Structures are given as structure tokens and as C-alpha cells.
Amino acid sequence: MTARRLNSVKIMVPLVLAGALWAGPVGAADTPPPPGAPSTPGEQARQGVELLMKALEGWVRQVPMFAPPEVTPEGDIVIRRLDRSRPSPLNPAPGEPAPPKPEPPVPNAPTDL
């Protein structure tokens, strides 16, 4: 092969590959989405957010839970690590109702003594 022919081959090969890559998605756009796949961008975004929320929930579950700090009579501060498998006020058992939350005070309400 001559030097001129090698130069033209070096130029033509990338152009042909770029043309094939450019034409590929055009044919793929005409095919319907597979069954069970979201069809609109809104559905795809919703599914993406759901996957992110599941990942975030798994990450949060990996973070250890701690009880509120306690001050001992000696002045030490104790922060206990909670076991997620045991029920606690911060982590009630699945069938057990959560403790009722106290009502916030009403401003300028009469006070019972």
C-alpha cells in the first residue's frame, strides 16, 4: 500500500465507525420498550427516585442508633448504643404501637396548677 492510501484508510475507518454509531440509536428508537419498563420519562424518574430512596434507607440502617445522653451522679456522660433488634421507645417492635407524642403547648392557654 502506498502512503496516500494508508492516510485515506486512517481517515475512512473512524468516519465509518462514527456513522454506524450515529445510525444505531435511530433504529432503536422505533422499537417499543420491553414489557414492564417505564414508558414515559416521568415514570423513569419516579423509579429512579424510588431506587435512590431504598439505597438511602439501607445506608441509614447501617448507622448505629444511640439513646439520649445520661449524666451520672459523678458527672460522667453516658451515651448508650441501642440494639436495632430489640424494641425501645425510639425503635418500637413491628406489632407494637408507637408511644403517643405529647401535644405541643398552646400559647396563652390557661395553666392548671
Short mmCIF file of the C-alpha atoms (twelve columns), coordinates in Angstrom:
data_MODEL
# 
_entry.id   MODEL 
# 
loop_
_atom_site.group_PDB 
_atom_site.id 
_atom_site.type_symbol 
_atom_site.label_atom_id 
_atom_site.label_alt_id 
_atom_site.label_comp_id 
_atom_site.label_asym_id 
_atom_site.label_seq_id 
_atom_site.Cartn_x 
_atom_site.Cartn_y 
_atom_site.Cartn_z 
_atom_site.pdbx_PDB_model_num 
ATOM 1   C CA . MET A 1   0.000   0.000  0.000  1 
ATOM 2   C CA . THR A 2   1.124   3.464  -0.682 1 
ATOM 3   C CA . ALA A 3   1.366   6.207  1.921  1 
ATOM 4   C CA . ARG A 4   -1.526  8.077  0.348  1 
ATOM 5   C CA . ARG A 5   -3.799  5.030  0.503  1 
ATOM 6   C CA . LEU A 6   -2.869  4.415  4.166  1 
ATOM 7   C CA . ASN A 7   -3.816  8.003  5.033  1 
ATOM 8   C CA . SER A 8   -7.221  7.655  3.350  1 
ATOM 9   C CA . VAL A 9   -7.866  4.368  5.209  1 
ATOM 10  C CA . LYS A 10  -6.917  6.019  8.504  1 
ATOM 11  C CA . ILE A 11  -9.483  8.724  7.821  1 
ATOM 12  C CA . MET A 12  -12.271 6.491  6.446  1 
ATOM 13  C CA . VAL A 13  -12.313 3.890  9.255  1 
ATOM 14  C CA . PRO A 14  -13.193 6.390  12.036 1 
ATOM 15  C CA . LEU A 15  -15.783 8.049  9.782  1 
ATOM 16  C CA . VAL A 16  -17.495 4.728  9.029  1 
ATOM 17  C CA . LEU A 17  -17.483 3.765  12.720 1 
ATOM 18  C CA . ALA A 18  -18.901 7.171  13.717 1 
ATOM 19  C CA . GLY A 19  -21.637 6.807  11.094 1 
ATOM 20  C CA . ALA A 20  -22.557 3.349  12.379 1 
ATOM 21  C CA . LEU A 21  -22.748 4.602  15.960 1 
ATOM 22  C CA . TRP A 22  -24.827 7.591  14.887 1 
ATOM 23  C CA . ALA A 23  -27.289 5.459  12.893 1 
ATOM 24  C CA . GLY A 24  -27.638 2.789  15.602 1 
ATOM 25  C CA . PRO A 25  -29.858 4.707  18.045 1 
ATOM 26  C CA . VAL A 26  -32.200 5.789  15.233 1 
ATOM 27  C CA . GLY A 27  -33.319 2.198  14.647 1 
ATOM 28  C CA . ALA A 28  -33.505 1.520  18.380 1 
ATOM 29  C CA . ALA A 29  -35.827 4.489  18.949 1 
ATOM 30  C CA . ASP A 30  -38.529 2.872  16.805 1 
ATOM 31  C CA . THR A 31  -38.745 -0.280 18.931 1 
ATOM 32  C CA . PRO A 32  -41.255 -0.287 21.807 1 
ATOM 33  C CA . PRO A 33  -39.906 -0.572 25.366 1 
ATOM 34  C CA . PRO A 34  -39.800 -4.091 26.818 1 
ATOM 35  C CA . PRO A 35  -42.790 -5.144 28.957 1 
ATOM 36  C CA . GLY A 36  -42.618 -3.840 32.497 1 
ATOM 37  C CA . ALA A 37  -40.264 -0.996 31.571 1 
ATOM 38  C CA . PRO A 38  -41.428 2.584  32.201 1 
ATOM 39  C CA . SER A 39  -42.640 4.258  29.037 1 
ATOM 40  C CA . THR A 40  -42.508 7.935  29.978 1 
ATOM 41  C CA . PRO A 41  -39.641 9.993  31.365 1 
ATOM 42  C CA . GLY A 42  -41.778 10.808 34.423 1 
ATOM 43  C CA . GLU A 43  -42.174 7.115  35.259 1 
ATOM 44  C CA . GLN A 44  -38.455 6.566  34.747 1 
ATOM 45  C CA . ALA A 45  -37.671 9.474  37.072 1 
ATOM 46  C CA . ARG A 46  -40.078 8.140  39.715 1 
ATOM 47  C CA . GLN A 47  -38.479 4.689  39.569 1 
ATOM 48  C CA . GLY A 48  -35.032 6.255  39.812 1 
ATOM 49  C CA . VAL A 49  -36.030 8.235  42.893 1 
ATOM 50  C CA . GLU A 50  -37.530 5.089  44.467 1 
ATOM 51  C CA . LEU A 51  -34.243 3.244  43.927 1 
ATOM 52  C CA . LEU A 52  -32.319 6.137  45.470 1 
ATOM 53  C CA . MET A 53  -34.658 6.181  48.488 1 
ATOM 54  C CA . LYS A 54  -34.178 2.421  49.008 1 
ATOM 55  C CA . ALA A 55  -30.410 2.872  48.831 1 
ATOM 56  C CA . LEU A 56  -30.573 5.784  51.278 1 
ATOM 57  C CA . GLU A 57  -32.741 3.741  53.665 1 
ATOM 58  C CA . GLY A 58  -30.206 0.911  53.592 1 
ATOM 59  C CA . TRP A 59  -27.402 3.357  54.261 1 
ATOM 60  C CA . VAL A 60  -29.263 4.922  57.204 1 
ATOM 61  C CA . ARG A 61  -29.914 1.474  58.694 1 
ATOM 62  C CA . GLN A 62  -26.147 0.937  58.778 1 
ATOM 63  C CA . VAL A 63  -25.665 3.976  61.031 1 
ATOM 64  C CA . PRO A 64  -25.813 2.910  64.697 1 
ATOM 65  C CA . MET A 65  -28.619 4.268  66.902 1 
ATOM 66  C CA . PHE A 66  -27.866 5.829  70.267 1 
ATOM 67  C CA . ALA A 67  -30.036 6.530  73.309 1 
ATOM 68  C CA . PRO A 68  -30.279 10.072 74.668 1 
ATOM 69  C CA . PRO A 69  -27.257 11.041 76.780 1 
ATOM 70  C CA . GLU A 70  -27.464 10.401 80.532 1 
ATOM 71  C CA . VAL A 71  -25.489 12.241 83.201 1 
ATOM 72  C CA . THR A 72  -24.411 10.069 86.132 1 
ATOM 73  C CA . PRO A 73  -24.210 11.421 89.733 1 
ATOM 74  C CA . GLU A 74  -20.418 11.542 89.290 1 
ATOM 75  C CA . GLY A 75  -20.833 13.902 86.316 1 
ATOM 76  C CA . ASP A 76  -19.997 11.380 83.607 1 
ATOM 77  C CA . ILE A 77  -21.969 11.499 80.365 1 
ATOM 78  C CA . VAL A 78  -23.092 8.079  79.117 1 
ATOM 79  C CA . ILE A 79  -24.378 7.585  75.593 1 
ATOM 80  C CA . ARG A 80  -25.632 4.034  75.124 1 
ATOM 81  C CA . ARG A 81  -25.740 2.306  71.759 1 
ATOM 82  C CA . LEU A 82  -29.160 0.816  71.008 1 
ATOM 83  C CA . ASP A 83  -29.636 -2.632 69.551 1 
ATOM 84  C CA . ARG A 84  -31.887 -2.322 66.496 1 
ATOM 85  C CA . SER A 85  -33.278 -5.827 67.004 1 
ATOM 86  C CA . ARG A 86  -34.646 -5.048 70.498 1 
ATOM 87  C CA . PRO A 87  -37.710 -2.805 70.884 1 
ATOM 88  C CA . SER A 88  -37.136 0.553  72.529 1 
ATOM 89  C CA . PRO A 89  -39.017 3.866  72.747 1 
ATOM 90  C CA . LEU A 90  -37.074 5.063  69.708 1 
ATOM 91  C CA . ASN A 91  -37.456 1.757  67.850 1 
ATOM 92  C CA . PRO A 92  -40.798 0.056  68.723 1 
ATOM 93  C CA . ALA A 93  -41.485 -3.552 67.760 1 
ATOM 94  C CA . PRO A 94  -43.326 -4.049 64.433 1 
ATOM 95  C CA . GLY A 95  -46.683 -5.041 66.001 1 
ATOM 96  C CA . GLU A 96  -46.380 -2.644 68.927 1 
ATOM 97  C CA . PRO A 97  -47.882 0.847  68.611 1 
ATOM 98  C CA . ALA A 98  -45.522 3.766  68.998 1 
ATOM 99  C CA . PRO A 99  -45.836 5.727  72.258 1 
ATOM 100 C CA . PRO A 100 -48.096 8.774  71.928 1 
ATOM 101 C CA . LYS A 101 -46.313 12.044 71.334 1 
ATOM 102 C CA . PRO A 102 -47.067 14.823 73.810 1 
ATOM 103 C CA . GLU A 103 -49.157 17.675 72.473 1 
ATOM 104 C CA . PRO A 104 -47.243 20.922 71.984 1 
ATOM 105 C CA . PRO A 105 -48.193 23.673 74.425 1 
ATOM 106 C CA . VAL A 106 -50.748 26.212 73.241 1 
ATOM 107 C CA . PRO A 107 -49.543 29.803 73.592 1 
ATOM 108 C CA . ASN A 108 -51.527 31.973 76.040 1 
ATOM 109 C CA . ALA A 109 -53.559 28.989 77.250 1 
ATOM 110 C CA . PRO A 110 -54.663 28.841 80.902 1 
ATOM 111 C CA . THR A 111 -52.385 26.800 83.114 1 
ATOM 112 C CA . ASP A 112 -53.758 24.235 85.571 1 
ATOM 113 C CA . LEU A 113 -51.901 24.294 88.878 1 
# 
